[in-house]
Amino acid sequence: MGEQLDALESDPVLLTFARAALAEIDQEIEQRQTSGLDEYWQGLKAISDQGHAALRKAESAPMRWRPISELADRYHQPLLLASPVLIDGDKNPLGIADGFWQDDEGWVVADWCMCHDTFHRRVLAEHDVTHFCIPNGPWSGDDLAAFEMDAAARLSAEGGA
Ligand SMILES: [Zn+2]
């Protein structure tokens, strides 16, 4: 289990795959349980339970900084990026910023401006970003689904008002 967990933690693509595969497995279990055909589902349920436990552990593992060369999907969001060119003793001593990859531009990051007291869009060259970290946030998947539903409800309420 330890090795499997390390693999999950170290590879966001594996995490994405595990979530998708577990969703399919859970759907299949549900179908077998409710088909009325007395289908065998216990084996799949054992696999699903094991997968969910591993996923929970991987998702709650502390965020880890890794070299940008190990980023499997540069379009992944959200991303925290580290760059020596962002280091500024007054406003960004660690050179870390929220950012994303934009084709034909580079790494787009939020850069705090002390003149205007606001964030500016700043584009960094590909080679200027040296490390990344995929933040896991404090929320569970259920929390996020509930927040999205709240946001959708607010939008439709505002639209209808
Ligand atoms: Zn400014």
Backbone and ligand atoms as CSV (ligand in chain L), in Angstrom:
chain,resi,resn,atom,element,x,y,z
A,1,MET,N,N,0.838,-1.203,0.000
A,1,MET,CA,C,0.000,0.000,0.000
A,1,MET,C,C,0.869,1.248,0.000
A,2,GLY,N,N,1.994,1.198,0.712
A,2,GLY,CA,C,2.865,2.371,0.789
A,2,GLY,C,C,3.371,2.782,-0.571
A,3,GLU,N,N,3.803,1.809,-1.375
A,3,GLU,CA,C,4.330,2.128,-2.701
A,3,GLU,C,C,3.245,2.686,-3.606
A,4,GLN,N,N,2.044,2.087,-3.527
A,4,GLN,CA,C,0.948,2.601,-4.344
A,4,GLN,C,C,0.655,4.047,-3.993
A,5,LEU,N,N,0.685,4.344,-2.691
A,5,LEU,CA,C,0.368,5.687,-2.242
A,5,LEU,C,C,1.421,6.662,-2.749
A,6,ASP,N,N,2.695,6.280,-2.679
A,6,ASP,CA,C,3.746,7.157,-3.178
A,6,ASP,C,C,3.530,7.468,-4.649
A,7,ALA,N,N,3.141,6.452,-5.415
A,7,ALA,CA,C,2.913,6.662,-6.840
A,7,ALA,C,C,1.780,7.656,-7.049
A,8,LEU,N,N,0.705,7.504,-6.271
A,8,LEU,CA,C,-0.419,8.428,-6.404
A,8,LEU,C,C,-0.002,9.857,-6.070
A,9,GLU,N,N,0.725,9.999,-4.971
A,9,GLU,CA,C,1.128,11.334,-4.531
A,9,GLU,C,C,2.014,12.007,-5.556
A,10,SER,N,N,2.852,11.216,-6.216
A,10,SER,CA,C,3.874,11.835,-7.040
A,10,SER,C,C,3.392,12.084,-8.456
A,11,ASP,N,N,2.189,11.664,-8.786
A,11,ASP,CA,C,1.773,11.820,-10.168
A,11,ASP,C,C,0.323,12.302,-10.274
A,12,PRO,N,N,0.114,13.579,-10.613
A,12,PRO,CA,C,-1.242,14.099,-10.712
A,12,PRO,C,C,-2.072,13.376,-11.766
A,13,VAL,N,N,-1.407,12.817,-12.782
A,13,VAL,CA,C,-2.149,12.091,-13.815
A,13,VAL,C,C,-2.748,10.817,-13.220
A,14,LEU,N,N,-1.967,10.165,-12.360
A,14,LEU,CA,C,-2.479,8.960,-11.683
A,14,LEU,C,C,-3.664,9.313,-10.780
A,15,LEU,N,N,-3.563,10.440,-10.099
A,15,LEU,CA,C,-4.662,10.859,-9.230
A,15,LEU,C,C,-5.933,11.077,-10.037
A,16,THR,N,N,-5.788,11.762,-11.156
A,16,THR,CA,C,-6.944,12.024,-12.020
A,16,THR,C,C,-7.532,10.714,-12.517
A,17,PHE,N,N,-6.659,9.806,-12.921
A,17,PHE,CA,C,-7.112,8.502,-13.383
A,17,PHE,C,C,-7.839,7.752,-12.271
A,18,ALA,N,N,-7.259,7.768,-11.077
A,18,ALA,CA,C,-7.854,7.023,-9.963
A,18,ALA,C,C,-9.260,7.537,-9.657
A,19,ARG,N,N,-9.436,8.859,-9.695
A,19,ARG,CA,C,-10.766,9.424,-9.430
A,19,ARG,C,C,-11.772,8.952,-10.479
A,20,ALA,N,N,-11.351,9.011,-11.747
A,20,ALA,CA,C,-12.257,8.629,-12.837
A,20,ALA,C,C,-12.580,7.134,-12.774
A,21,ALA,N,N,-11.557,6.313,-12.529
A,21,ALA,CA,C,-11.766,4.868,-12.485
A,21,ALA,C,C,-12.680,4.487,-11.324
A,22,LEU,N,N,-12.487,5.133,-10.170
A,22,LEU,CA,C,-13.321,4.813,-9.013
A,22,LEU,C,C,-14.775,5.210,-9.262
A,23,ALA,N,N,-14.976,6.319,-9.951
A,23,ALA,CA,C,-16.347,6.744,-10.258
A,23,ALA,C,C,-17.035,5.688,-11.127
A,24,GLU,N,N,-16.305,5.152,-12.111
A,24,GLU,CA,C,-16.862,4.113,-12.989
A,24,GLU,C,C,-17.151,2.841,-12.202
A,25,ILE,N,N,-16.206,2.451,-11.354
A,25,ILE,CA,C,-16.374,1.236,-10.553
A,25,ILE,C,C,-17.589,1.361,-9.642
A,26,ASP,N,N,-17.725,2.541,-9.010
A,26,ASP,CA,C,-18.844,2.741,-8.087
A,26,ASP,C,C,-20.182,2.696,-8.822
A,27,GLN,N,N,-20.173,3.209,-10.046
A,27,GLN,CA,C,-21.392,3.170,-10.842
A,27,GLN,C,C,-21.758,1.717,-11.187
A,28,GLU,N,N,-20.731,0.949,-11.515
A,28,GLU,CA,C,-20.942,-0.458,-11.856
A,28,GLU,C,C,-21.470,-1.236,-10.645
A,29,ILE,N,N,-20.906,-0.940,-9.460
A,29,ILE,CA,C,-21.374,-1.608,-8.238
A,29,ILE,C,C,-22.854,-1.303,-8.019
A,30,GLU,N,N,-23.178,-0.026,-8.158
A,30,GLU,CA,C,-24.572,0.403,-7.965
A,30,GLU,C,C,-25.503,-0.329,-8.936
A,31,GLN,N,N,-25.069,-0.432,-10.195
A,31,GLN,CA,C,-25.894,-1.109,-11.191
A,31,GLN,C,C,-26.107,-2.579,-10.838
A,32,ARG,N,N,-24.997,-3.225,-10.415
A,32,ARG,CA,C,-25.117,-4.651,-10.068
A,32,ARG,C,C,-26.011,-4.848,-8.852
A,33,GLN,N,N,-25.933,-3.879,-7.902
A,33,GLN,CA,C,-26.732,-4.019,-6.675
A,33,GLN,C,C,-28.216,-3.819,-6.951
A,34,THR,N,N,-28.531,-3.022,-7.949
A,34,THR,CA,C,-29.934,-2.644,-8.156
A,34,THR,C,C,-30.538,-3.260,-9.416
A,35,SER,N,N,-29.780,-4.132,-10.077
A,35,SER,CA,C,-30.293,-4.672,-11.342
A,35,SER,C,C,-31.398,-5.701,-11.126
A,36,GLY,N,N,-31.483,-6.227,-9.895
A,36,GLY,CA,C,-32.465,-7.252,-9.624
A,36,GLY,C,C,-32.053,-8.623,-10.159
A,37,LEU,N,N,-30.806,-8.713,-10.610
A,37,LEU,CA,C,-30.349,-9.961,-11.233
A,37,LEU,C,C,-29.451,-10.783,-10.315
A,38,ASP,N,N,-29.356,-10.382,-9.028
A,38,ASP,CA,C,-28.511,-11.097,-8.085
A,38,ASP,C,C,-27.086,-11.215,-8.616
A,39,GLU,N,N,-26.514,-10.077,-9.035
A,39,GLU,CA,C,-25.153,-10.080,-9.581
A,39,GLU,C,C,-24.127,-9.994,-8.459
A,40,TYR,N,N,-22.944,-10.518,-8.719
A,40,TYR,CA,C,-21.856,-10.461,-7.740
A,40,TYR,C,C,-21.191,-9.091,-7.797
A,41,TRP,N,N,-21.198,-8.373,-6.672
A,41,TRP,CA,C,-20.603,-7.032,-6.658
A,41,TRP,C,C,-19.556,-6.870,-5.556
A,42,GLN,N,N,-19.458,-7.869,-4.649
A,42,GLN,CA,C,-18.608,-7.719,-3.455
A,42,GLN,C,C,-17.127,-7.543,-3.800
A,43,GLY,N,N,-16.677,-8.224,-4.857
A,43,GLY,CA,C,-15.263,-8.108,-5.245
A,43,GLY,C,C,-14.926,-6.689,-5.676
A,44,LEU,N,N,-15.814,-6.108,-6.480
A,44,LEU,CA,C,-15.601,-4.728,-6.929
A,44,LEU,C,C,-15.659,-3.758,-5.754
A,45,LYS,N,N,-16.558,-4.043,-4.804
A,45,LYS,CA,C,-16.698,-3.158,-3.646
A,45,LYS,C,C,-15.411,-3.143,-2.833
A,46,ALA,N,N,-14.763,-4.297,-2.690
A,46,ALA,CA,C,-13.509,-4.357,-1.937
A,46,ALA,C,C,-12.443,-3.506,-2.628
A,47,ILE,N,N,-12.397,-3.583,-3.976
A,47,ILE,CA,C,-11.435,-2.783,-4.732
A,47,ILE,C,C,-11.744,-1.295,-4.575
A,48,SER,N,N,-13.021,-0.973,-4.633
A,48,SER,CA,C,-13.437,0.429,-4.510
A,48,SER,C,C,-13.068,0.996,-3.138
A,49,ASP,N,N,-13.337,0.233,-2.084
A,49,ASP,CA,C,-13.017,0.707,-0.732
A,49,ASP,C,C,-11.520,0.978,-0.584
A,50,GLN,N,N,-10.730,0.057,-1.133
A,50,GLN,CA,C,-9.277,0.203,-1.067
A,50,GLN,C,C,-8.842,1.454,-1.842
A,51,GLY,N,N,-9.435,1.643,-3.010
A,51,GLY,CA,C,-9.096,2.799,-3.840
A,51,GLY,C,C,-9.467,4.116,-3.173
A,52,HIS,N,N,-10.665,4.162,-2.583
A,52,HIS,CA,C,-11.087,5.406,-1.923
A,52,HIS,C,C,-10.181,5.724,-0.738
A,53,ALA,N,N,-9.775,4.688,-0.001
A,53,ALA,CA,C,-8.896,4.914,1.147
A,53,ALA,C,C,-7.555,5.480,0.675
A,54,ALA,N,N,-7.005,4.898,-0.405
A,54,ALA,CA,C,-5.716,5.379,-0.929
A,54,ALA,C,C,-5.841,6.809,-1.442
A,55,LEU,N,N,-6.971,7.083,-2.107
A,55,LEU,CA,C,-7.195,8.419,-2.668
A,55,LEU,C,C,-7.298,9.462,-1.549
A,56,ARG,N,N,-8.032,9.103,-0.492
A,56,ARG,CA,C,-8.168,10.041,0.633
A,56,ARG,C,C,-6.805,10.373,1.212
A,57,LYS,N,N,-5.960,9.356,1.358
A,57,LYS,CA,C,-4.623,9.578,1.904
A,57,LYS,C,C,-3.815,10.475,0.977
A,58,ALA,N,N,-3.845,10.148,-0.323
A,58,ALA,CA,C,-3.054,10.916,-1.285
A,58,ALA,C,C,-3.525,12.364,-1.338
A,59,GLU,N,N,-4.848,12.559,-1.275
A,59,GLU,CA,C,-5.380,13.911,-1.385
A,59,GLU,C,C,-5.095,14.740,-0.144
A,60,SER,N,N,-4.923,14.078,1.001
A,60,SER,CA,C,-4.664,14.840,2.217
A,60,SER,C,C,-3.172,14.939,2.525
A,61,ALA,N,N,-2.346,14.356,1.661
A,61,ALA,CA,C,-0.896,14.445,1.870
A,61,ALA,C,C,-0.460,15.896,1.709
A,62,PRO,N,N,0.585,16.303,2.444
A,62,PRO,CA,C,1.045,17.680,2.339
A,62,PRO,C,C,1.457,18.002,0.902
A,63,MET,N,N,1.272,19.228,0.511
A,63,MET,CA,C,1.659,19.645,-0.829
A,63,MET,C,C,3.180,19.523,-0.959
A,64,ARG,N,N,3.593,19.155,-2.152
A,64,ARG,CA,C,5.018,18.906,-2.346
A,64,ARG,C,C,5.515,19.677,-3.568
A,65,TRP,N,N,6.646,20.349,-3.417
A,65,TRP,CA,C,7.248,21.061,-4.546
A,65,TRP,C,C,8.090,20.108,-5.369
A,66,ARG,N,N,7.910,20.179,-6.685
A,66,ARG,CA,C,8.692,19.313,-7.570
A,66,ARG,C,C,9.214,20.113,-8.760
A,67,PRO,N,N,10.280,19.635,-9.387
A,67,PRO,CA,C,10.821,20.336,-10.560
A,67,PRO,C,C,9.758,20.423,-11.660
A,68,ILE,N,N,9.757,21.526,-12.361
A,68,ILE,CA,C,8.744,21.752,-13.389
A,68,ILE,C,C,8.813,20.675,-14.479
A,69,SER,N,N,9.967,20.060,-14.651
A,69,SER,CA,C,10.117,19.011,-15.662
A,69,SER,C,C,9.266,17.783,-15.339
A,70,GLU,N,N,8.830,17.669,-14.076
A,70,GLU,CA,C,8.011,16.512,-13.678
A,70,GLU,C,C,6.515,16.784,-13.792
A,71,LEU,N,N,6.164,17.970,-14.256
A,71,LEU,CA,C,4.738,18.297,-14.398
A,71,LEU,C,C,4.173,17.557,-15.604
A,72,ALA,N,N,3.263,16.606,-15.335
A,72,ALA,CA,C,2.748,15.751,-16.411
A,72,ALA,C,C,1.788,16.518,-17.314
A,73,ASP,N,N,1.003,17.426,-16.724
A,73,ASP,CA,C,0.000,18.145,-17.503
A,73,ASP,C,C,0.151,19.638,-17.213
A,74,ARG,N,N,0.723,20.369,-18.156
A,74,ARG,CA,C,0.991,21.781,-17.878
A,74,ARG,C,C,-0.290,22.614,-17.883
A,75,TYR,N,N,-1.401,22.036,-18.332
A,75,TYR,CA,C,-2.679,22.756,-18.305
A,75,TYR,C,C,-3.439,22.519,-16.996
A,76,HIS,N,N,-2.842,21.736,-16.113
A,76,HIS,CA,C,-3.517,21.443,-14.843
A,76,HIS,C,C,-3.786,22.746,-14.090
A,77,GLN,N,N,-4.959,22.825,-13.484
A,77,GLN,CA,C,-5.256,23.959,-12.614
A,77,GLN,C,C,-5.943,23.439,-11.367
A,78,PRO,N,N,-5.696,24.013,-10.189
A,78,PRO,CA,C,-4.774,25.130,-9.972
A,78,PRO,C,C,-3.329,24.664,-9.835
A,79,LEU,N,N,-2.422,25.592,-10.051
A,79,LEU,CA,C,-0.995,25.344,-9.903
A,79,LEU,C,C,-0.368,26.479,-9.099
A,80,LEU,N,N,0.550,26.113,-8.238
A,80,LEU,CA,C,1.432,27.113,-7.642
A,80,LEU,C,C,2.775,26.969,-8.340
A,81,LEU,N,N,3.373,28.087,-8.694
A,81,LEU,CA,C,4.625,28.070,-9.438
A,81,LEU,C,C,5.696,28.803,-8.644
A,82,ALA,N,N,6.926,28.334,-8.773
A,82,ALA,CA,C,8.050,29.000,-8.125
A,82,ALA,C,C,9.049,29.421,-9.188
A,83,SER,N,N,9.515,30.656,-9.046
A,83,SER,CA,C,10.463,31.189,-10.015
A,83,SER,C,C,11.428,32.150,-9.333
A,84,PRO,N,N,12.714,31.999,-9.603
A,84,PRO,CA,C,13.679,32.941,-9.029
A,84,PRO,C,C,13.399,34.385,-9.443
A,85,VAL,N,N,12.803,34.592,-10.620
A,85,VAL,CA,C,12.572,35.976,-11.063
A,85,VAL,C,C,11.434,36.635,-10.278
A,86,LEU,N,N,10.656,35.834,-9.550
A,86,LEU,CA,C,9.566,36.413,-8.744
A,86,LEU,C,C,10.032,36.826,-7.345
A,87,ILE,N,N,11.221,36.375,-6.993
A,87,ILE,CA,C,11.682,36.637,-5.625
A,87,ILE,C,C,11.866,38.136,-5.411
A,88,ASP,N,N,11.194,38.606,-4.350
A,88,ASP,CA,C,11.241,40.022,-4.003
A,88,ASP,C,C,11.117,40.096,-2.489
A,89,GLY,N,N,12.132,40.622,-1.841
A,89,GLY,CA,C,12.171,40.641,-0.386
A,89,GLY,C,C,10.978,41.327,0.254
A,90,ASP,N,N,10.356,42.265,-0.441
A,90,ASP,CA,C,9.253,43.028,0.152
A,90,ASP,C,C,7.899,42.353,-0.016
A,91,LYS,N,N,7.687,41.731,-1.146
A,91,LYS,CA,C,6.324,41.245,-1.413
A,91,LYS,C,C,6.238,39.758,-1.738
A,92,ASN,N,N,7.349,39.135,-2.103
A,92,ASN,CA,C,7.292,37.712,-2.466
A,92,ASN,C,C,8.639,37.054,-2.197
A,93,PRO,N,N,8.948,36.909,-0.911
A,93,PRO,CA,C,10.296,36.434,-0.540
A,93,PRO,C,C,10.617,35.025,-1.030
A,94,LEU,N,N,9.590,34.228,-1.303
A,94,LEU,CA,C,9.854,32.859,-1.759
A,94,LEU,C,C,9.703,32.716,-3.274
A,95,GLY,N,N,9.269,33.749,-3.942
A,95,GLY,CA,C,9.129,33.675,-5.401
A,95,GLY,C,C,8.060,32.690,-5.837
A,96,ILE,N,N,6.920,32.702,-5.130
A,96,ILE,CA,C,5.834,31.766,-5.418
A,96,ILE,C,C,4.614,32.533,-5.922
A,97,ALA,N,N,3.964,32.004,-6.927
A,97,ALA,CA,C,2.757,32.658,-7.441
A,97,ALA,C,C,1.765,31.629,-7.969
A,98,ASP,N,N,0.529,32.033,-7.922
A,98,ASP,CA,C,-0.573,31.328,-8.534
A,98,ASP,C,C,-0.430,31.520,-10.041
A,99,GLY,N,N,-0.554,30.464,-10.829
A,99,GLY,CA,C,-0.380,30.696,-12.255
A,99,GLY,C,C,-0.892,29.567,-13.117
A,100,PHE,N,N,-0.809,29.773,-14.414
A,100,PHE,CA,C,-1.236,28.745,-15.368
A,100,PHE,C,C,-0.459,28.920,-16.659
A,101,TRP,N,N,-0.464,27.847,-17.452
A,101,TRP,CA,C,0.247,27.875,-18.717
A,101,TRP,C,C,-0.651,28.406,-19.815
A,102,GLN,N,N,-0.123,29.321,-20.606
A,102,GLN,CA,C,-0.869,29.857,-21.736
A,102,GLN,C,C,-0.043,29.641,-22.995
A,103,ASP,N,N,-0.584,28.857,-23.931
A,103,ASP,CA,C,0.132,28.610,-25.189
A,103,ASP,C,C,0.484,29.935,-25.863
A,104,ASP,N,N,1.601,29.982,-26.510
A,104,ASP,CA,C,2.085,31.170,-27.242
A,104,ASP,C,C,2.465,32.335,-26.331
A,105,GLU,N,N,2.318,32.139,-25.006
A,105,GLU,CA,C,2.727,33.218,-24.093
A,105,GLU,C,C,3.767,32.725,-23.102
A,106,GLY,N,N,3.369,31.745,-22.308
A,106,GLY,CA,C,4.259,31.237,-21.266
A,106,GLY,C,C,3.473,31.025,-20.003
A,107,TRP,N,N,4.170,31.163,-18.858
A,107,TRP,CA,C,3.502,31.012,-17.565
A,107,TRP,C,C,2.897,32.344,-17.164
A,108,VAL,N,N,1.589,32.367,-16.990
A,108,VAL,CA,C,0.896,33.580,-16.573
A,108,VAL,C,C,0.710,33.498,-15.064
A,109,VAL,N,N,1.219,34.503,-14.344
A,109,VAL,CA,C,1.120,34.467,-12.885
A,109,VAL,C,C,0.486,35.752,-12.357
A,110,ALA,N,N,-0.044,35.646,-11.142
A,110,ALA,CA,C,-0.586,36.813,-10.442
A,110,ALA,C,C,0.566,37.448,-9.662
A,111,ASP,N,N,0.885,38.686,-9.998
A,111,ASP,CA,C,2.039,39.365,-9.399
A,111,ASP,C,C,1.561,40.620,-8.655
A,112,TRP,N,N,1.789,40.648,-7.352
A,112,TRP,CA,C,1.327,41.779,-6.551
A,112,TRP,C,C,2.123,43.044,-6.887
A,113,CYS,N,N,1.403,44.143,-7.052
A,113,CYS,CA,C,2.039,45.425,-7.349
A,113,CYS,C,C,1.849,46.354,-6.164
A,114,MET,N,N,2.956,46.821,-5.583
A,114,MET,CA,C,2.861,47.667,-4.396
A,114,MET,C,C,2.544,49.112,-4.756
A,115,CYS,N,N,2.704,49.496,-6.021
A,115,CYS,CA,C,2.319,50.854,-6.453
A,115,CYS,C,C,0.811,50.978,-6.541
A,116,HIS,N,N,0.171,49.947,-7.115
A,116,HIS,CA,C,-1.270,50.023,-7.361
A,116,HIS,C,C,-2.103,49.202,-6.384
A,117,ASP,N,N,-1.439,48.552,-5.429
A,117,ASP,CA,C,-2.144,47.698,-4.462
A,117,ASP,C,C,-3.092,46.726,-5.147
A,118,THR,N,N,-2.608,46.061,-6.147
A,118,THR,CA,C,-3.433,45.081,-6.837
A,118,THR,C,C,-2.520,44.048,-7.491
A,119,PHE,N,N,-3.125,42.945,-7.930
A,119,PHE,CA,C,-2.353,41.962,-8.676
A,119,PHE,C,C,-2.342,42.338,-10.147
A,120,HIS,N,N,-1.214,42.145,-10.776
A,120,HIS,CA,C,-1.133,42.314,-12.224
A,120,HIS,C,C,-0.874,40.963,-12.860
A,121,ARG,N,N,-1.317,40.840,-14.102
A,121,ARG,CA,C,-1.017,39.651,-14.905
A,121,ARG,C,C,0.425,39.780,-15.375
A,122,ARG,N,N,1.224,38.785,-15.066
A,122,ARG,CA,C,2.634,38.827,-15.474
A,122,ARG,C,C,2.962,37.529,-16.198
A,123,VAL,N,N,3.650,37.643,-17.303
A,123,VAL,CA,C,4.003,36.454,-18.081
A,123,VAL,C,C,5.482,36.141,-17.885
A,124,LEU,N,N,5.737,34.895,-17.487
A,124,LEU,CA,C,7.114,34.444,-17.303
A,124,LEU,C,C,7.498,33.508,-18.449
A,125,ALA,N,N,8.736,33.586,-18.856
A,125,ALA,CA,C,9.233,32.673,-19.892
A,125,ALA,C,C,9.204,31.245,-19.363
A,126,GLU,N,N,9.093,30.309,-20.272
A,126,GLU,CA,C,8.991,28.904,-19.892
A,126,GLU,C,C,10.127,28.496,-18.945
A,127,HIS,N,N,11.351,28.912,-19.271
A,127,HIS,CA,C,12.507,28.469,-18.479
A,127,HIS,C,C,12.648,29.220,-17.154
A,128,ASP,N,N,11.827,30.247,-16.949
A,128,ASP,CA,C,11.928,31.001,-15.690
A,128,ASP,C,C,11.214,30.319,-14.527
A,129,VAL,N,N,10.273,29.429,-14.845
A,129,VAL,CA,C,9.586,28.701,-13.774
A,129,VAL,C,C,10.334,27.395,-13.526
A,130,THR,N,N,10.767,27.206,-12.303
A,130,THR,CA,C,11.620,26.052,-12.003
A,130,THR,C,C,10.890,24.938,-11.251
A,131,HIS,N,N,9.849,25.285,-10.475
A,131,HIS,CA,C,9.153,24.281,-9.661
A,131,HIS,C,C,7.649,24.524,-9.674
A,132,PHE,N,N,6.926,23.456,-9.369
A,132,PHE,CA,C,5.477,23.583,-9.262
A,132,PHE,C,C,4.997,22.808,-8.042
A,133,CYS,N,N,3.780,23.148,-7.637
A,133,CYS,CA,C,3.128,22.446,-6.536
A,133,CYS,C,C,1.643,22.418,-6.859
A,134,ILE,N,N,1.038,21.269,-6.739
A,134,ILE,CA,C,-0.398,21.179,-6.962
A,134,ILE,C,C,-1.082,21.282,-5.605
A,135,PRO,N,N,-1.784,22.398,-5.371
A,135,PRO,CA,C,-2.433,22.564,-4.070
A,135,PRO,C,C,-3.635,21.637,-3.950
A,136,ASN,N,N,-3.834,21.060,-2.769
A,136,ASN,CA,C,-4.979,20.163,-2.616
A,136,ASN,C,C,-6.155,20.852,-1.943
A,137,GLY,N,N,-5.917,21.988,-1.292
A,137,GLY,CA,C,-7.022,22.716,-0.671
A,137,GLY,C,C,-7.597,21.998,0.533
A,138,PRO,N,N,-8.392,22.728,1.335
A,138,PRO,CA,C,-8.975,22.134,2.539
A,138,PRO,C,C,-10.266,21.373,2.275
A,139,TRP,N,N,-10.762,21.365,1.021
A,139,TRP,CA,C,-12.100,20.831,0.748
A,139,TRP,C,C,-12.070,19.375,0.323
A,140,SER,N,N,-13.147,18.682,0.654
A,140,SER,CA,C,-13.356,17.334,0.127
A,140,SER,C,C,-14.084,17.460,-1.201
A,141,GLY,N,N,-14.158,16.359,-1.952
A,141,GLY,CA,C,-14.895,16.372,-3.208
A,141,GLY,C,C,-16.365,16.731,-2.984
A,142,ASP,N,N,-16.948,16.258,-1.861
A,142,ASP,CA,C,-18.350,16.573,-1.561
A,142,ASP,C,C,-18.532,18.060,-1.286
A,143,ASP,N,N,-17.574,18.660,-0.536
A,143,ASP,CA,C,-17.632,20.104,-0.271
A,143,ASP,C,C,-17.676,20.860,-1.593
A,144,LEU,N,N,-16.747,20.495,-2.493
A,144,LEU,CA,C,-16.629,21.231,-3.754
A,144,LEU,C,C,-17.911,21.117,-4.571
A,145,ALA,N,N,-18.491,19.931,-4.596
A,145,ALA,CA,C,-19.736,19.747,-5.343
A,145,ALA,C,C,-20.832,20.635,-4.752
A,146,ALA,N,N,-20.882,20.706,-3.407
A,146,ALA,CA,C,-21.909,21.521,-2.745
A,146,ALA,C,C,-21.687,23.005,-3.044
A,147,PHE,N,N,-20.424,23.458,-3.024
A,147,PHE,CA,C,-20.127,24.872,-3.312
A,147,PHE,C,C,-20.529,25.209,-4.742
A,148,GLU,N,N,-20.255,24.282,-5.659
A,148,GLU,CA,C,-20.603,24.537,-7.053
A,148,GLU,C,C,-22.115,24.650,-7.206
A,149,MET,N,N,-22.855,23.813,-6.471
A,149,MET,CA,C,-24.310,23.892,-6.549
A,149,MET,C,C,-24.807,25.211,-5.968
A,150,ASP,N,N,-24.192,25.651,-4.843
A,150,ASP,CA,C,-24.568,26.943,-4.242
A,150,ASP,C,C,-24.325,28.070,-5.238
A,151,ALA,N,N,-23.152,28.031,-5.882
A,151,ALA,CA,C,-22.796,29.091,-6.823
A,151,ALA,C,C,-23.783,29.112,-7.983
A,152,ALA,N,N,-24.141,27.932,-8.474
A,152,ALA,CA,C,-25.098,27.850,-9.594
A,152,ALA,C,C,-26.458,28.393,-9.164
A,153,ALA,N,N,-26.857,28.069,-7.913
A,153,ALA,CA,C,-28.145,28.547,-7.402
A,153,ALA,C,C,-28.125,30.079,-7.266
A,154,ARG,N,N,-27.002,30.617,-6.776
A,154,ARG,CA,C,-26.895,32.079,-6.636
A,154,ARG,C,C,-27.001,32.750,-7.984
A,155,LEU,N,N,-26.277,32.181,-8.973
A,155,LEU,CA,C,-26.290,32.763,-10.314
A,155,LEU,C,C,-27.705,32.777,-10.888
A,156,SER,N,N,-28.418,31.661,-10.738
A,156,SER,CA,C,-29.752,31.599,-11.345
A,156,SER,C,C,-30.714,32.510,-10.588
A,157,ALA,N,N,-30.492,32.677,-9.246
A,157,ALA,CA,C,-31.336,33.581,-8.470
A,157,ALA,C,C,-31.095,35.021,-8.920
A,158,GLU,N,N,-29.808,35.364,-9.134
A,158,GLU,CA,C,-29.480,36.721,-9.583
A,158,GLU,C,C,-30.044,36.967,-10.985
A,159,GLY,N,N,-29.915,35.939,-11.827
A,159,GLY,CA,C,-30.401,36.078,-13.196
A,159,GLY,C,C,-31.913,36.255,-13.239
A,160,GLY,N,N,-32.611,35.581,-12.278
A,160,GLY,CA,C,-34.071,35.642,-12.282
A,160,GLY,C,C,-34.613,36.889,-11.610
A,161,ALA,N,N,-33.763,37.572,-10.827
A,161,ALA,CA,C,-34.247,38.731,-10.059
A,161,ALA,C,C,-34.519,39.950,-10.951
L,1,ZN,ZN,ZN,1.092,48.261,-10.854
